[in-house]
Amino acid sequence: RARVTAHIQSLCCHAYILFWMYLTLLQIKKCLHANNDRPSEDRLTTVQFHPSAQVVMTAGLDQSISLFQVDGKTNPKIQSIHLEKFPVHKAQFSVDGEQVVATSFRNKLFYIYDMMEGKVIPVHTVRGLREQRVKEFEVSPDGESLLLTGTSGYLHVLTMKTKEVVNSMKINGNIAGVAFSHDGSKVFTNSEEGEVYIWDMRSSKCLNRFTDDGCVSGTSIAASKNGQYLACGSAAGVVNVYSQEECMRQNNPKPLKAIMNLVTSATSLCFNPTSEILAIASRADDEAARLVHIPSFTVFSNFPMFQRKTIYRAHRLDFSPNSGFFSLANNKGRAPLFRLLHYKHF
């Protein structure tokens, strides 16, 4: 009987090891760089997949925005536009994918590229906006608003239709990151001072406010598409993952998990569309990117693990609409592209 019991225990242990290996290994294939057909001459600041077409966009300090067809093999260039004296800080598709909004570093001017009409529209001034520059922004999930990050803790709601500010919100300190809830009804903001604010988008009222657990300086924030999780990055490299529900209800919510796999500032966070993977990265060091399985909060041990460096300093991260591809923008002007084989579609 003792021998049988030992045998059963051995089998259980083996099964557990196999299960653990399954959780920690990612089915992944490295593809040709997403922008291989037109590498950037300077640092890339943006990579984003189109919301409906099998297309990826890159943009960066070489003053250009480029679109590529994603096939994982040749990734041919579709189009590239040059914005004179306008190194791109951030570019983002509109919700319907018909436009691109692009901002730079040092001025109020931003551009809207209308892909359907092939026109680049400069927006020189925004009515009601008293800021010296337009740099960080987010497109609302309903596509009707831009959320502009201002100075001194201000957030400004700008309508896409009239290009004017209709509302403003303010936190104490400086804004480190902004994320919409999946339905766009709420806005999550973290500060450089380590506080997290939750706003009602319609009324612009603060619904809750708490200190990110153990955080001295906040750097980034992301909300999962299924409405369950909120991830907060810090200058120490720690990424705390919370329950969104607990963040709404409690003044001192505790993280579901503190992810400590980065040793430099966690500057980029991104959940995949199914909320099963959280991508985290730091632009302060080479190869400082990790993919985390949700909800086990296990870091996949085989990413990044290649014979030579490919990621370098990652500035933005994105997953394709059905999670079939993952890419990031690095400081070498490349957008490394990876096929996530667990997901069957783009």
C-alpha positions in Angstrom: 0.0 0.0 0.0 2.9 2.4 0.8 4.4 1.7 -2.6 1.1 2.4 -4.4 0.7 5.6 -2.4 4.2 6.7 -3.3 3.6 5.9 -6.9 0.4 8.0 -6.9 2.2 10.9 -5.3 4.9 10.6 -7.9 2.4 10.8 -10.7 0.6 13.7 -9.1 4.0 15.5 -8.8 4.8 14.8 -12.4 1.4 16.1 -13.5 1.9 19.2 -11.5 5.3 19.8 -13.1 3.8 19.4 -16.6 1.0 21.8 -15.7 3.5 24.3 -14.4 5.6 24.0 -17.5 2.5 24.5 -19.6 1.7 27.7 -17.7 5.2 29.1 -17.9 6.0 28.3 -21.5 4.4 30.4 -24.3 3.8 29.0 -27.8 5.5 31.8 -29.7 7.2 32.3 -33.0 9.5 35.2 -33.9 8.5 36.8 -37.3 10.2 39.3 -39.5 10.0 42.8 -38.0 6.6 44.4 -38.5 8.2 47.4 -40.2 11.0 45.4 -42.0 9.9 46.9 -45.4 10.6 50.4 -44.0 12.7 50.5 -40.8 12.7 53.8 -39.0 15.9 55.9 -39.1 15.4 56.9 -35.5 13.7 55.6 -32.3 10.2 54.2 -32.7 7.7 55.6 -30.3 4.5 53.9 -31.5 3.4 50.5 -32.7 -0.4 49.7 -32.9 -2.4 47.1 -34.7 -5.5 48.3 -36.7 -8.8 47.6 -34.9 -10.2 45.6 -37.9 -7.8 45.2 -40.8 -4.7 43.0 -40.7 -2.5 46.1 -40.6 0.0 47.5 -38.1 1.1 51.1 -37.7 4.5 52.4 -36.6 5.7 56.0 -35.9 8.6 57.7 -34.3 11.3 60.3 -34.2 12.0 60.2 -38.0 8.8 62.3 -38.4 6.9 59.5 -40.2 3.8 57.3 -39.8 3.9 54.0 -41.7 1.3 51.2 -42.3 2.2 47.6 -43.0 0.2 44.6 -44.0 0.8 41.9 -41.3 1.3 38.4 -42.8 4.2 37.3 -40.5 6.4 36.6 -43.5 7.2 39.8 -45.5 4.9 42.4 -43.9 4.8 44.7 -47.0 4.5 48.4 -46.5 1.2 49.9 -47.5 1.8 53.5 -47.0 4.1 56.0 -45.3 3.5 59.7 -44.6 6.1 62.3 -43.6 5.2 65.1 -41.1 7.6 68.0 -41.6 9.5 69.0 -38.4 7.2 66.7 -36.4 9.0 63.9 -34.5 6.0 61.7 -33.5 5.7 61.2 -29.7 2.5 59.1 -30.0 0.1 58.0 -32.8 -3.1 56.1 -32.3 -5.9 54.8 -34.5 -9.4 56.1 -34.1 -11.9 53.5 -32.9 -13.2 52.9 -36.4 -9.7 52.7 -37.8 -10.3 55.4 -40.4 -8.1 58.1 -38.8 -4.8 58.4 -37.0 -4.2 61.0 -34.3 -0.5 62.0 -33.9 1.2 64.3 -31.3 4.7 65.5 -31.0 6.9 66.7 -28.0 7.0 70.5 -27.7 4.0 72.2 -29.2 0.2 72.4 -29.2 0.0 71.3 -32.8 -1.3 67.7 -33.5 -2.3 66.0 -36.7 -5.3 63.9 -37.7 -4.5 61.7 -40.7 -7.7 60.7 -42.5 -6.9 57.5 -44.3 -10.2 57.3 -46.2 -9.6 60.7 -47.9 -5.8 60.5 -47.8 -5.6 63.9 -46.1 -3.4 65.1 -43.2 -5.3 67.7 -41.1 -3.3 69.9 -38.8 -5.1 71.0 -35.6 -3.3 74.2 -34.5 -5.4 75.2 -31.6 -8.0 73.6 -29.4 -10.7 75.8 -28.0 -10.7 76.0 -24.3 -7.2 74.3 -23.9 -4.7 76.4 -21.9 -1.7 74.1 -22.3 1.7 74.8 -23.9 1.8 71.4 -25.6 -0.2 68.4 -26.5 1.7 65.2 -26.0 0.0 62.4 -24.1 -3.6 61.4 -25.0 -6.0 58.5 -25.2 -8.9 57.9 -27.6 -12.1 57.0 -25.7 -13.6 53.6 -26.5 -16.7 55.2 -28.1 -14.5 57.2 -30.4 -16.1 60.5 -29.6 -13.4 62.0 -27.3 -9.7 62.5 -26.8 -8.4 62.6 -23.3 -5.5 65.0 -23.2 -2.9 64.9 -20.4 -2.0 68.4 -19.3 0.4 69.8 -16.9 -0.1 70.2 -13.1 -2.3 67.2 -12.9 -5.0 68.2 -15.4 -6.9 65.9 -17.8 -8.9 67.5 -20.6 -11.8 65.9 -22.4 -11.8 67.1 -26.1 -14.6 66.2 -28.5 -13.4 64.7 -31.8 -16.3 66.4 -33.6 -15.7 70.0 -32.7 -12.1 69.8 -31.4 -12.9 71.8 -28.2 -12.4 71.0 -24.5 -15.8 70.2 -22.8 -14.5 69.1 -19.4 -11.4 68.9 -17.3 -10.3 66.9 -14.3 -7.4 67.4 -11.9 -5.3 65.2 -9.6 -2.8 66.2 -7.0 0.7 66.0 -8.4 1.6 65.0 -12.0 -0.1 62.5 -14.2 2.0 59.3 -14.9 -0.5 57.3 -16.9 -4.2 57.2 -18.0 -6.4 54.3 -19.0 -10.1 54.0 -19.9 -12.3 51.2 -18.5 -13.4 48.7 -21.2 -16.8 50.5 -21.7 -15.4 54.0 -21.5 -17.5 55.0 -18.5 -14.5 55.4 -16.2 -11.0 56.7 -16.4 -8.1 55.4 -14.3 -5.2 57.8 -13.6 -2.0 57.3 -11.6 0.3 60.0 -10.5 4.0 60.3 -10.2 3.4 60.5 -6.5 2.0 57.0 -6.4 -1.7 57.7 -6.1 -4.5 56.2 -8.3 -7.7 58.1 -9.2 -10.9 56.7 -10.7 -13.1 59.2 -12.5 -16.6 59.0 -13.9 -16.3 60.0 -17.5 -19.7 61.5 -17.8 -19.8 63.7 -14.7 -16.0 64.2 -14.3 -16.3 63.3 -10.6 -13.7 61.4 -8.7 -15.3 58.0 -7.7 -12.4 56.8 -5.6 -8.7 57.5 -4.8 -6.1 55.2 -3.2 -2.3 54.8 -2.9 -0.8 52.2 -5.1 0.5 49.6 -2.6 4.2 50.2 -1.8 4.6 52.7 -4.7 6.8 55.8 -4.3 6.6 56.9 -7.9 4.0 55.8 -10.5 4.9 55.4 -14.1 2.2 53.6 -16.1 -1.3 52.1 -15.9 -3.5 49.7 -17.9 -7.0 48.3 -17.6 -8.1 44.9 -18.9 -10.6 44.5 -21.6 -12.9 42.3 -19.6 -13.2 44.8 -16.8 -11.6 42.7 -14.2 -8.0 43.9 -13.7 -6.1 47.2 -13.2 -2.3 47.1 -13.5 -0.2 49.9 -12.1 3.6 50.3 -12.9 6.2 52.0 -10.7 9.6 53.5 -11.0 11.0 50.6 -9.0 9.9 48.2 -11.7 7.1 46.6 -9.6 3.7 46.1 -11.4 0.7 45.8 -9.0 -2.3 44.0 -10.5 -5.6 44.8 -8.7 -9.3 43.8 -9.0 -11.1 46.7 -10.6 -14.1 46.0 -8.4 -12.0 46.2 -5.3 -10.4 49.5 -6.5 -13.9 50.9 -6.8 -15.1 49.7 -3.3 -12.1 50.1 -1.1 -9.9 53.1 0.0 -6.9 50.8 0.5 -7.2 47.9 -2.0 -4.5 45.2 -1.9 -3.0 43.9 -5.1 -3.9 40.5 -6.4 -0.3 40.2 -7.3 2.9 42.3 -7.2 4.9 41.4 -10.4 8.6 42.0 -9.7 10.3 40.8 -12.9 11.5 44.2 -14.1 14.4 45.8 -12.3 14.0 49.2 -14.0 11.0 51.5 -14.3 7.8 49.9 -15.6 7.0 52.3 -18.4 4.7 50.3 -20.6 1.8 48.0 -19.8 -0.7 46.3 -22.1 -3.4 43.6 -21.6 -4.2 41.4 -24.6 -7.8 41.5 -25.9 -8.8 38.3 -24.0 -7.3 39.6 -20.7 -5.2 36.4 -20.5 -1.8 38.1 -20.9 -0.3 41.2 -19.5 2.7 42.6 -21.3 5.1 44.7 -19.2 8.2 46.6 -20.3 10.8 49.2 -19.4 12.4 51.5 -21.8 15.3 52.0 -19.4 17.0 48.7 -20.3 17.5 46.3 -23.2 15.4 43.1 -23.3 13.3 44.4 -20.4 10.0 43.0 -21.5 7.9 40.2 -20.0 4.6 38.5 -20.8 2.5 37.5 -17.7 -0.2 34.8 -17.7 -3.5 35.9 -16.2 -5.0 34.9 -13.8 -2.1 32.7 -12.5 0.2 35.8 -12.7 3.0 33.5 -13.9 5.7 35.1 -16.1 6.2 33.1 -19.2 9.8 31.8 -18.9 10.6 31.6 -22.6 10.0 35.3 -23.5 12.3 36.9 -24.3 14.8 34.1 -25.0 16.5 34.3 -28.3 20.1 33.9 -29.5 20.6 37.6 -30.0 18.9 40.7 -28.8 15.7 41.7 -30.6 13.7 43.8 -28.2 16.2 46.5 -27.0 14.5 49.4 -25.2 10.7 49.0 -25.7 8.7 52.1 -25.9 5.2 50.8 -26.6 3.5 47.4 -26.7 0.4 46.1 -28.5 -1.5 42.9 -29.3 -3.5 42.4 -32.5 -7.3 42.3 -32.2 -7.6 38.6 -31.7 -4.2 38.3 -29.9 -2.6 36.3 -32.8 0.4 38.8 -32.9 2.3 40.9 -30.4 4.7 43.7 -31.2 6.7 46.5 -29.6 8.5 49.7 -30.6 12.2 49.8 -29.8 14.9 52.5 -29.8 16.6 50.9 -32.8 13.8 51.9 -35.2 12.4 48.4 -35.3 9.1 46.8 -34.3 9.8 43.1 -33.4 6.8 41.0 -34.3 5.8 37.7 -32.6 3.2 35.1 -33.5 1.3 33.9 -30.5 0.4 30.4 -31.6 -2.2 29.7 -28.9 -4.5 32.2 -30.8 -5.7 31.1 -34.2 -6.6 34.5 -35.7 -5.1 37.9 -36.2 
